[in-house]
Amino acid sequence: MASNAAAPFWRAAGMTYITYSNLCANLVRNCLKEPYKTEALNREKVHYSISKWVDGKPQKPTIRSDTPED
């Protein structure tokens, strides 16, 4: 029942549920005190590898990150 009441707010703002959820999670993480804030921000980082395929064979993968480099 609570999700039905909240749906119009994020829908009316033109957001998807994932966007709304990420926004709320960021707000909670930013409200934490140290050292919990740093730990939570470090867990948020995501790393992945991308491999290009040529002639049906994978090339050397490159490691990417969704967080900007400091």
PDB file of N, CA, C and O in Angstrom:
ATOM      1  N   MET A   1       0.817  -1.187   0.000  1.00  0.00           N
ATOM      2  CA  MET A   1       0.000   0.000   0.000  1.00  0.00           C
ATOM      3  C   MET A   1       0.866   1.258   0.000  1.00  0.00           C
ATOM      4  O   MET A   1       0.530   2.236  -0.667  1.00  0.00           O
ATOM      5  N   ALA A   2       1.968   1.246   0.733  1.00  0.00           N
ATOM      6  CA  ALA A   2       2.840   2.419   0.784  1.00  0.00           C
ATOM      7  C   ALA A   2       3.471   2.685  -0.575  1.00  0.00           C
ATOM      8  O   ALA A   2       3.667   3.845  -0.939  1.00  0.00           O
ATOM      9  N   SER A   3       3.797   1.633  -1.341  1.00  0.00           N
ATOM     10  CA  SER A   3       4.421   1.846  -2.644  1.00  0.00           C
ATOM     11  C   SER A   3       3.456   2.517  -3.611  1.00  0.00           C
ATOM     12  O   SER A   3       3.885   3.281  -4.476  1.00  0.00           O
ATOM     13  N   ASN A   4       2.147   2.244  -3.479  1.00  0.00           N
ATOM     14  CA  ASN A   4       1.171   2.907  -4.339  1.00  0.00           C
ATOM     15  C   ASN A   4       1.087   4.401  -4.032  1.00  0.00           C
ATOM     16  O   ASN A   4       0.877   5.209  -4.937  1.00  0.00           O
ATOM     17  N   ALA A   5       1.247   4.767  -2.775  1.00  0.00           N
ATOM     18  CA  ALA A   5       1.192   6.175  -2.396  1.00  0.00           C
ATOM     19  C   ALA A   5       2.432   6.925  -2.869  1.00  0.00           C
ATOM     20  O   ALA A   5       2.340   8.103  -3.216  1.00  0.00           O
ATOM     21  N   ALA A   6       3.583   6.271  -2.891  1.00  0.00           N
ATOM     22  CA  ALA A   6       4.831   6.932  -3.278  1.00  0.00           C
ATOM     23  C   ALA A   6       4.992   6.994  -4.795  1.00  0.00           C
ATOM     24  O   ALA A   6       5.696   7.870  -5.298  1.00  0.00           O
ATOM     25  N   ALA A   7       4.371   6.107  -5.515  1.00  0.00           N
ATOM     26  CA  ALA A   7       4.551   6.034  -6.964  1.00  0.00           C
ATOM     27  C   ALA A   7       4.240   7.347  -7.673  1.00  0.00           C
ATOM     28  O   ALA A   7       5.012   7.741  -8.547  1.00  0.00           O
ATOM     29  N   PRO A   8       3.166   8.038  -7.352  1.00  0.00           N
ATOM     30  CA  PRO A   8       2.883   9.269  -8.090  1.00  0.00           C
ATOM     31  C   PRO A   8       3.974  10.328  -7.961  1.00  0.00           C
ATOM     32  O   PRO A   8       4.157  11.117  -8.888  1.00  0.00           O
ATOM     33  N   PHE A   9       4.707  10.374  -6.847  1.00  0.00           N
ATOM     34  CA  PHE A   9       5.713  11.411  -6.659  1.00  0.00           C
ATOM     35  C   PHE A   9       6.889  11.225  -7.602  1.00  0.00           C
ATOM     36  O   PHE A   9       7.288  12.170  -8.281  1.00  0.00           O
ATOM     37  N   TRP A  10       7.453  10.020  -7.656  1.00  0.00           N
ATOM     38  CA  TRP A  10       8.597   9.842  -8.543  1.00  0.00           C
ATOM     39  C   TRP A  10       8.158   9.760  -9.990  1.00  0.00           C
ATOM     40  O   TRP A  10       8.908  10.164 -10.878  1.00  0.00           O
ATOM     41  N   ARG A  11       6.962   9.248 -10.255  1.00  0.00           N
ATOM     42  CA  ARG A  11       6.437   9.240 -11.628  1.00  0.00           C
ATOM     43  C   ARG A  11       6.165  10.657 -12.106  1.00  0.00           C
ATOM     44  O   ARG A  11       6.493  11.008 -13.239  1.00  0.00           O
ATOM     45  N   ALA A  12       5.565  11.472 -11.245  1.00  0.00           N
ATOM     46  CA  ALA A  12       5.246  12.852 -11.613  1.00  0.00           C
ATOM     47  C   ALA A  12       6.513  13.669 -11.873  1.00  0.00           C
ATOM     48  O   ALA A  12       6.495  14.616 -12.659  1.00  0.00           O
ATOM     49  N   ALA A  13       7.602  13.300 -11.216  1.00  0.00           N
ATOM     50  CA  ALA A  13       8.877  13.991 -11.428  1.00  0.00           C
ATOM     51  C   ALA A  13       9.589  13.511 -12.686  1.00  0.00           C
ATOM     52  O   ALA A  13      10.643  14.037 -13.042  1.00  0.00           O
ATOM     53  N   GLY A  14       9.013  12.509 -13.365  1.00  0.00           N
ATOM     54  CA  GLY A  14       9.614  12.000 -14.600  1.00  0.00           C
ATOM     55  C   GLY A  14      10.763  11.041 -14.354  1.00  0.00           C
ATOM     56  O   GLY A  14      11.622  10.872 -15.219  1.00  0.00           O
ATOM     57  N   MET A  15      10.792  10.408 -13.185  1.00  0.00           N
ATOM     58  CA  MET A  15      11.866   9.475 -12.838  1.00  0.00           C
ATOM     59  C   MET A  15      11.375   8.043 -12.945  1.00  0.00           C
ATOM     60  O   MET A  15      10.181   7.762 -12.842  1.00  0.00           O
ATOM     61  N   THR A  16      12.321   7.152 -13.152  1.00  0.00           N
ATOM     62  CA  THR A  16      12.030   5.734 -13.013  1.00  0.00           C
ATOM     63  C   THR A  16      12.235   5.361 -11.548  1.00  0.00           C
ATOM     64  O   THR A  16      12.796   6.138 -10.775  1.00  0.00           O
ATOM     65  N   TYR A  17      11.784   4.189 -11.180  1.00  0.00           N
ATOM     66  CA  TYR A  17      11.962   3.762  -9.793  1.00  0.00           C
ATOM     67  C   TYR A  17      13.439   3.608  -9.460  1.00  0.00           C
ATOM     68  O   TYR A  17      13.860   3.929  -8.348  1.00  0.00           O
ATOM     69  N   ILE A  18      14.229   3.123 -10.410  1.00  0.00           N
ATOM     70  CA  ILE A  18      15.670   2.941 -10.176  1.00  0.00           C
ATOM     71  C   ILE A  18      16.325   4.300  -9.899  1.00  0.00           C
ATOM     72  O   ILE A  18      17.142   4.420  -8.986  1.00  0.00           O
ATOM     73  N   THR A  19      15.972   5.310 -10.678  1.00  0.00           N
ATOM     74  CA  THR A  19      16.532   6.649 -10.470  1.00  0.00           C
ATOM     75  C   THR A  19      16.142   7.182  -9.096  1.00  0.00           C
ATOM     76  O   THR A  19      16.976   7.731  -8.375  1.00  0.00           O
ATOM     77  N   TYR A  20      14.883   7.020  -8.741  1.00  0.00           N
ATOM     78  CA  TYR A  20      14.394   7.453  -7.428  1.00  0.00           C
ATOM     79  C   TYR A  20      15.122   6.711  -6.308  1.00  0.00           C
ATOM     80  O   TYR A  20      15.532   7.318  -5.319  1.00  0.00           O
ATOM     81  N   SER A  21      15.279   5.411  -6.466  1.00  0.00           N
ATOM     82  CA  SER A  21      15.954   4.597  -5.461  1.00  0.00           C
ATOM     83  C   SER A  21      17.419   5.007  -5.307  1.00  0.00           C
ATOM     84  O   SER A  21      17.919   5.099  -4.186  1.00  0.00           O
ATOM     85  N   ASN A  22      18.109   5.254  -6.418  1.00  0.00           N
ATOM     86  CA  ASN A  22      19.506   5.695  -6.364  1.00  0.00           C
ATOM     87  C   ASN A  22      19.641   7.064  -5.697  1.00  0.00           C
ATOM     88  O   ASN A  22      20.584   7.301  -4.941  1.00  0.00           O
ATOM     89  N   LEU A  23      18.709   7.949  -5.974  1.00  0.00           N
ATOM     90  CA  LEU A  23      18.726   9.264  -5.349  1.00  0.00           C
ATOM     91  C   LEU A  23      18.572   9.146  -3.835  1.00  0.00           C
ATOM     92  O   LEU A  23      19.301   9.790  -3.081  1.00  0.00           O
ATOM     93  N   CYS A  24      17.628   8.330  -3.395  1.00  0.00           N
ATOM     94  CA  CYS A  24      17.418   8.125  -1.957  1.00  0.00           C
ATOM     95  C   CYS A  24      18.638   7.484  -1.307  1.00  0.00           C
ATOM     96  O   CYS A  24      19.030   7.875  -0.207  1.00  0.00           O
ATOM     97  N   ALA A  25      19.240   6.503  -1.976  1.00  0.00           N
ATOM     98  CA  ALA A  25      20.422   5.836  -1.432  1.00  0.00           C
ATOM     99  C   ALA A  25      21.583   6.822  -1.286  1.00  0.00           C
ATOM    100  O   ALA A  25      22.301   6.787  -0.287  1.00  0.00           O
ATOM    101  N   ASN A  26      21.770   7.695  -2.267  1.00  0.00           N
ATOM    102  CA  ASN A  26      22.833   8.704  -2.186  1.00  0.00           C
ATOM    103  C   ASN A  26      22.593   9.666  -1.031  1.00  0.00           C
ATOM    104  O   ASN A  26      23.536  10.047  -0.338  1.00  0.00           O
ATOM    105  N   LEU A  27      21.354  10.057  -0.820  1.00  0.00           N
ATOM    106  CA  LEU A  27      21.042  10.948   0.293  1.00  0.00           C
ATOM    107  C   LEU A  27      21.350  10.287   1.634  1.00  0.00           C
ATOM    108  O   LEU A  27      21.893  10.931   2.531  1.00  0.00           O
ATOM    109  N   VAL A  28      21.013   9.026   1.774  1.00  0.00           N
ATOM    110  CA  VAL A  28      21.287   8.305   3.023  1.00  0.00           C
ATOM    111  C   VAL A  28      22.792   8.167   3.231  1.00  0.00           C
ATOM    112  O   VAL A  28      23.286   8.387   4.337  1.00  0.00           O
ATOM    113  N   ARG A  29      23.524   7.805   2.178  1.00  0.00           N
ATOM    114  CA  ARG A  29      24.983   7.657   2.301  1.00  0.00           C
ATOM    115  C   ARG A  29      25.641   8.975   2.699  1.00  0.00           C
ATOM    116  O   ARG A  29      26.582   8.983   3.493  1.00  0.00           O
ATOM    117  N   ASN A  30      25.154  10.088   2.155  1.00  0.00           N
ATOM    118  CA  ASN A  30      25.741  11.385   2.479  1.00  0.00           C
ATOM    119  C   ASN A  30      25.401  11.844   3.892  1.00  0.00           C
ATOM    120  O   ASN A  30      26.078  12.725   4.422  1.00  0.00           O
ATOM    121  N   CYS A  31      24.385  11.283   4.507  1.00  0.00           N
ATOM    122  CA  CYS A  31      24.011  11.646   5.881  1.00  0.00           C
ATOM    123  C   CYS A  31      24.801  10.867   6.929  1.00  0.00           C
ATOM    124  O   CYS A  31      24.766  11.218   8.108  1.00  0.00           O
ATOM    125  N   LEU A  32      25.507   9.826   6.527  1.00  0.00           N
ATOM    126  CA  LEU A  32      26.263   9.019   7.476  1.00  0.00           C
ATOM    127  C   LEU A  32      27.453   9.788   8.026  1.00  0.00           C
ATOM    128  O   LEU A  32      27.997  10.666   7.357  1.00  0.00           O
ATOM    129  N   LYS A  33      27.855   9.456   9.243  1.00  0.00           N
ATOM    130  CA  LYS A  33      29.050  10.034   9.854  1.00  0.00           C
ATOM    131  C   LYS A  33      30.240   9.147   9.525  1.00  0.00           C
ATOM    132  O   LYS A  33      30.082   7.975   9.186  1.00  0.00           O
ATOM    133  N   GLU A  34      31.430   9.721   9.629  1.00  0.00           N
ATOM    134  CA  GLU A  34      32.655   8.956   9.417  1.00  0.00           C
ATOM    135  C   GLU A  34      32.825   7.957  10.540  1.00  0.00           C
ATOM    136  O   GLU A  34      32.416   8.271  11.657  1.00  0.00           O
ATOM    137  N   PRO A  35      33.382   6.803  10.344  1.00  0.00           N
ATOM    138  CA  PRO A  35      33.969   6.223   9.139  1.00  0.00           C
ATOM    139  C   PRO A  35      32.944   5.501   8.273  1.00  0.00           C
ATOM    140  O   PRO A  35      33.304   4.952   7.232  1.00  0.00           O
ATOM    141  N   TYR A  36      31.676   5.488   8.677  1.00  0.00           N
ATOM    142  CA  TYR A  36      30.650   4.756   7.944  1.00  0.00           C
ATOM    143  C   TYR A  36      30.388   5.357   6.562  1.00  0.00           C
ATOM    144  O   TYR A  36      30.078   4.636   5.613  1.00  0.00           O
ATOM    145  N   LYS A  37      30.514   6.672   6.456  1.00  0.00           N
ATOM    146  CA  LYS A  37      30.282   7.336   5.178  1.00  0.00           C
ATOM    147  C   LYS A  37      31.306   6.888   4.141  1.00  0.00           C
ATOM    148  O   LYS A  37      30.940   6.557   3.013  1.00  0.00           O
ATOM    149  N   THR A  38      32.589   6.876   4.514  1.00  0.00           N
ATOM    150  CA  THR A  38      33.638   6.457   3.595  1.00  0.00           C
ATOM    151  C   THR A  38      33.465   5.003   3.189  1.00  0.00           C
ATOM    152  O   THR A  38      33.649   4.664   2.021  1.00  0.00           O
ATOM    153  N   GLU A  39      33.116   4.143   4.128  1.00  0.00           N
ATOM    154  CA  GLU A  39      32.898   2.731   3.819  1.00  0.00           C
ATOM    155  C   GLU A  39      31.750   2.553   2.840  1.00  0.00           C
ATOM    156  O   GLU A  39      31.849   1.763   1.902  1.00  0.00           O
ATOM    157  N   ALA A  40      30.665   3.281   3.052  1.00  0.00           N
ATOM    158  CA  ALA A  40      29.505   3.170   2.162  1.00  0.00           C
ATOM    159  C   ALA A  40      29.829   3.692   0.769  1.00  0.00           C
ATOM    160  O   ALA A  40      29.406   3.102  -0.225  1.00  0.00           O
ATOM    161  N   LEU A  41      30.571   4.786   0.683  1.00  0.00           N
ATOM    162  CA  LEU A  41      30.939   5.333  -0.622  1.00  0.00           C
ATOM    163  C   LEU A  41      31.888   4.398  -1.366  1.00  0.00           C
ATOM    164  O   LEU A  41      31.819   4.306  -2.592  1.00  0.00           O
ATOM    165  N   ASN A  42      32.778   3.698  -0.647  1.00  0.00           N
ATOM    166  CA  ASN A  42      33.676   2.747  -1.299  1.00  0.00           C
ATOM    167  C   ASN A  42      32.921   1.538  -1.837  1.00  0.00           C
ATOM    168  O   ASN A  42      33.289   0.995  -2.878  1.00  0.00           O
ATOM    169  N   ARG A  43      31.872   1.111  -1.142  1.00  0.00           N
ATOM    170  CA  ARG A  43      31.069  -0.023  -1.622  1.00  0.00           C
ATOM    171  C   ARG A  43      30.273   0.330  -2.872  1.00  0.00           C
ATOM    172  O   ARG A  43      29.862  -0.558  -3.620  1.00  0.00           O
ATOM    173  N   GLU A  44      30.056   1.618  -3.099  1.00  0.00           N
ATOM    174  CA  GLU A  44      29.271   2.064  -4.235  1.00  0.00           C
ATOM    175  C   GLU A  44      30.040   1.941  -5.553  1.00  0.00           C
ATOM    176  O   GLU A  44      29.423   1.864  -6.616  1.00  0.00           O
ATOM    177  N   LYS A  45      31.356   1.921  -5.505  1.00  0.00           N
ATOM    178  CA  LYS A  45      32.175   1.867  -6.711  1.00  0.00           C
ATOM    179  C   LYS A  45      31.959   0.553  -7.455  1.00  0.00           C
ATOM    180  O   LYS A  45      31.836  -0.511  -6.849  1.00  0.00           O
ATOM    181  N   VAL A  46      31.916   0.652  -8.779  1.00  0.00           N
ATOM    182  CA  VAL A  46      31.705  -0.523  -9.620  1.00  0.00           C
ATOM    183  C   VAL A  46      32.804  -0.573 -10.677  1.00  0.00           C
ATOM    184  O   VAL A  46      33.082   0.422 -11.347  1.00  0.00           O
ATOM    185  N   HIS A  47      33.414  -1.727 -10.816  1.00  0.00           N
ATOM    186  CA  HIS A  47      34.436  -1.947 -11.837  1.00  0.00           C
ATOM    187  C   HIS A  47      33.982  -3.094 -12.725  1.00  0.00           C
ATOM    188  O   HIS A  47      33.394  -4.061 -12.241  1.00  0.00           O
ATOM    189  N   TYR A  48      34.250  -2.993 -14.023  1.00  0.00           N
ATOM    190  CA  TYR A  48      33.857  -4.045 -14.951  1.00  0.00           C
ATOM    191  C   TYR A  48      34.858  -4.081 -16.097  1.00  0.00           C
ATOM    192  O   TYR A  48      35.605  -3.126 -16.309  1.00  0.00           O
ATOM    193  N   SER A  49      34.869  -5.175 -16.825  1.00  0.00           N
ATOM    194  CA  SER A  49      35.784  -5.297 -17.954  1.00  0.00           C
ATOM    195  C   SER A  49      34.991  -5.402 -19.248  1.00  0.00           C
ATOM    196  O   SER A  49      33.896  -5.963 -19.288  1.00  0.00           O
ATOM    197  N   ILE A  50      35.576  -4.844 -20.307  1.00  0.00           N
ATOM    198  CA  ILE A  50      34.969  -4.865 -21.630  1.00  0.00           C
ATOM    199  C   ILE A  50      35.954  -5.526 -22.578  1.00  0.00           C
ATOM    200  O   ILE A  50      37.137  -5.188 -22.599  1.00  0.00           O
ATOM    201  N   SER A  51      35.454  -6.471 -23.360  1.00  0.00           N
ATOM    202  CA  SER A  51      36.283  -7.128 -24.371  1.00  0.00           C
ATOM    203  C   SER A  51      35.658  -6.912 -25.735  1.00  0.00           C
ATOM    204  O   SER A  51      34.469  -7.168 -25.930  1.00  0.00           O
ATOM    205  N   LYS A  52      36.455  -6.444 -26.672  1.00  0.00           N
ATOM    206  CA  LYS A  52      35.989  -6.331 -28.054  1.00  0.00           C
ATOM    207  C   LYS A  52      36.196  -7.676 -28.728  1.00  0.00           C
ATOM    208  O   LYS A  52      37.150  -8.391 -28.426  1.00  0.00           O
ATOM    209  N   TRP A  53      35.309  -8.012 -29.632  1.00  0.00           N
ATOM    210  CA  TRP A  53      35.382  -9.272 -30.345  1.00  0.00           C
ATOM    211  C   TRP A  53      35.722  -8.991 -31.806  1.00  0.00           C
ATOM    212  O   TRP A  53      35.097  -8.144 -32.446  1.00  0.00           O
ATOM    213  N   VAL A  54      36.724  -9.714 -32.333  1.00  0.00           N
ATOM    214  CA  VAL A  54      37.130  -9.593 -33.725  1.00  0.00           C
ATOM    215  C   VAL A  54      37.207 -10.995 -34.297  1.00  0.00           C
ATOM    216  O   VAL A  54      37.890 -11.857 -33.744  1.00  0.00           O
ATOM    217  N   ASP A  55      36.521 -11.225 -35.390  1.00  0.00           N
ATOM    218  CA  ASP A  55      36.490 -12.532 -36.056  1.00  0.00           C
ATOM    219  C   ASP A  55      36.077 -13.644 -35.099  1.00  0.00           C
ATOM    220  O   ASP A  55      36.618 -14.749 -35.164  1.00  0.00           O
ATOM    221  N   GLY A  56      35.129 -13.365 -34.216  1.00  0.00           N
ATOM    222  CA  GLY A  56      34.615 -14.380 -33.309  1.00  0.00           C
ATOM    223  C   GLY A  56      35.512 -14.701 -32.127  1.00  0.00           C
ATOM    224  O   GLY A  56      35.259 -15.665 -31.405  1.00  0.00           O
ATOM    225  N   LYS A  57      36.569 -13.897 -31.914  1.00  0.00           N
ATOM    226  CA  LYS A  57      37.477 -14.140 -30.793  1.00  0.00           C
ATOM    227  C   LYS A  57      37.587 -12.878 -29.942  1.00  0.00           C
ATOM    228  O   LYS A  57      37.675 -11.771 -30.474  1.00  0.00           O
ATOM    229  N   PRO A  58      37.582 -13.048 -28.619  1.00  0.00           N
ATOM    230  CA  PRO A  58      37.692 -11.866 -27.759  1.00  0.00           C
ATOM    231  C   PRO A  58      39.110 -11.309 -27.766  1.00  0.00           C
ATOM    232  O   PRO A  58      40.087 -12.058 -27.793  1.00  0.00           O
ATOM    233  N   GLN A  59      39.205  -9.984 -27.743  1.00  0.00           N
ATOM    234  CA  GLN A  59      40.492  -9.311 -27.645  1.00  0.00           C
ATOM    235  C   GLN A  59      40.802  -9.081 -26.169  1.00  0.00           C
ATOM    236  O   GLN A  59      40.017  -9.461 -25.300  1.00  0.00           O
ATOM    237  N   LYS A  60      41.934  -8.464 -25.889  1.00  0.00           N
ATOM    238  CA  LYS A  60      42.343  -8.215 -24.508  1.00  0.00           C
ATOM    239  C   LYS A  60      41.309  -7.324 -23.818  1.00  0.00           C
ATOM    240  O   LYS A  60      40.959  -6.268 -24.345  1.00  0.00           O
ATOM    241  N   PRO A  61      40.814  -7.737 -22.643  1.00  0.00           N
ATOM    242  CA  PRO A  61      39.810  -6.915 -21.956  1.00  0.00           C
ATOM    243  C   PRO A  61      40.412  -5.659 -21.331  1.00  0.00           C
ATOM    244  O   PRO A  61      41.575  -5.641 -20.926  1.00  0.00           O
ATOM    245  N   THR A  62      39.598  -4.617 -21.264  1.00  0.00           N
ATOM    246  CA  THR A  62      39.997  -3.387 -20.589  1.00  0.00           C
ATOM    247  C   THR A  62      39.107  -3.223 -19.357  1.00  0.00           C
ATOM    248  O   THR A  62      37.900  -3.459 -19.407  1.00  0.00           O
ATOM    249  N   ILE A  63      39.719  -2.822 -18.271  1.00  0.00           N
ATOM    250  CA  ILE A  63      38.986  -2.629 -17.023  1.00  0.00           C
ATOM    251  C   ILE A  63      38.446  -1.211 -16.996  1.00  0.00           C
ATOM    252  O   ILE A  63      39.186  -0.254 -17.222  1.00  0.00           O
ATOM    253  N   ARG A  64      37.161  -1.076 -16.721  1.00  0.00           N
ATOM    254  CA  ARG A  64      36.496   0.229 -16.668  1.00  0.00           C
ATOM    255  C   ARG A  64      35.920   0.434 -15.290  1.00  0.00           C
ATOM    256  O   ARG A  64      35.765  -0.518 -14.524  1.00  0.00           O
ATOM    257  N   SER A  65      35.605   1.666 -14.972  1.00  0.00           N
ATOM    258  CA  SER A  65      34.995   2.006 -13.684  1.00  0.00           C
ATOM    259  C   SER A  65      33.909   3.036 -13.940  1.00  0.00           C
ATOM    260  O   SER A  65      34.040   3.871 -14.835  1.00  0.00           O
ATOM    261  N   ASP A  66      32.847   2.982 -13.168  1.00  0.00           N
ATOM    262  CA  ASP A  66      31.780   3.964 -13.338  1.00  0.00           C
ATOM    263  C   ASP A  66      32.002   5.183 -12.464  1.00  0.00           C
ATOM    264  O   ASP A  66      31.189   6.107 -12.486  1.00  0.00           O
ATOM    265  N   THR A  67      33.074   5.210 -11.698  1.00  0.00           N
ATOM    266  CA  THR A  67      33.359   6.351 -10.827  1.00  0.00           C
ATOM    267  C   THR A  67      34.483   7.174 -11.442  1.00  0.00           C
ATOM    268  O   THR A  67      35.416   6.601 -12.004  1.00  0.00           O
ATOM    269  N   PRO A  68      34.422   8.500 -11.352  1.00  0.00           N
ATOM    270  CA  PRO A  68      35.505   9.325 -11.897  1.00  0.00           C
ATOM    271  C   PRO A  68      36.791   9.150 -11.094  1.00  0.00           C
ATOM    272  O   PRO A  68      36.755   8.941  -9.881  1.00  0.00           O
ATOM    273  N   GLU A  69      37.899   9.236 -11.771  1.00  0.00           N
ATOM    274  CA  GLU A  69      39.198   9.087 -11.105  1.00  0.00           C
ATOM    275  C   GLU A  69      39.488  10.341 -10.300  1.00  0.00           C
ATOM    276  O   GLU A  69      39.185  11.452 -10.733  1.00  0.00           O
ATOM    277  N   ASP A  70      40.074  10.158  -9.131  1.00  0.00           N
ATOM    278  CA  ASP A  70      40.419  11.300  -8.262  1.00  0.00           C
ATOM    279  C   ASP A  70      41.750  11.887  -8.662  1.00  0.00           C
ATOM    280  O   ASP A  70      42.208  12.852  -8.050  1.00  0.00           O
TER     281      ASP A  70
END
